[in-house]
Amino acid sequence: MYVIKRAFILPVLVLLVLGSALNILPARAQSEEPDALAENPEAQTSGVVPSQGEVFHTCVPIKKVPVTILFPGNYCLTQNLTVSLITGGAIVIATGSVVLDLNGFKLSNISIPQITTACGICTPGDQVARNDITIRNGTVQGFWIGVGLGNPLLPTSLGIVIENLRAEGNTLRGLGIAGNGFIIRDSHVINTGGTSLVPPGEGISGIGVAGSNGQITNNLVTDTLGTPGGLDAGIGLVTCNSCVVENNRILNTTLETPSAISAGIGMIGSLNVMVINNRITSRAIGIYYDDGTVLQPPSTGKFRENLTGNVTTPFVGGTNVAPND
């Protein structure tokens, strides 16, 4: 059986978006080791896990976690799955050309939320590009990072897509991608925050991305709760060049005050980012383009047709192309 020894958790360069110096973690669940899924190449075409010998609507069914996906193909959940992970990953995707359809089911972690550093669905922490990964249609709940794909130290993975997901009650970040030409769309990220393991100078984000030419569109991000002195954002971009953030709703129930920077949408070290037609409530800052204080180079880009409510400072940095309010 193949076992991934270290699982990916989107690390951050310093801040706002992508998590922690604890980004590469042992892939284990206390005494459990992950199963290796699709251990022979025939599973790529047959859609059959050798040990199970069955197909669920032409996809390889995942019935037990933690598990590692080793070969390209279509995979799916056929039931709700629960783990109790302090570290590692519930589903580790160690190859490219993978479609994982949760089929409306839920992947849950029931460990102590304040101390877990586990991810729900993630790629290993090496510097290998894994292209054409799609995650869709279900809920990921109770992890440190709900979904974390790609490596921000080498964000060259192409064509990663997250769509129609619900990320609920994850404690550091709900959804994250590092890559080129990625998409996060039509997803709902709820109640992100609560970890006691936020390294100094970093922060909590509902959605966090790095890389280039990415799109974050039509998402609802609600109640992202930061930490004192943190660099927190509903949607955060770190070194994400020529990315587009459009038609999102970043809504907090109450005004969040403890963070050093608490932004609805925050860019750090990111060039030519367009922020269009978003709605932001109850943040200290609505849209934040860092001036290079946190990370060089200063972030640049244009924003238009964005509305804010109960926001202390609606806009910082960037080029305001009216109308914005």
Summary of the structure (lengths in Angstrom):
residues: 325
radius of gyration: 18.6
end to end distance: 56.4
largest distance: 59.3
contacts: 1386
relative contact order: 0.12
helix: 1%
strand: 46%
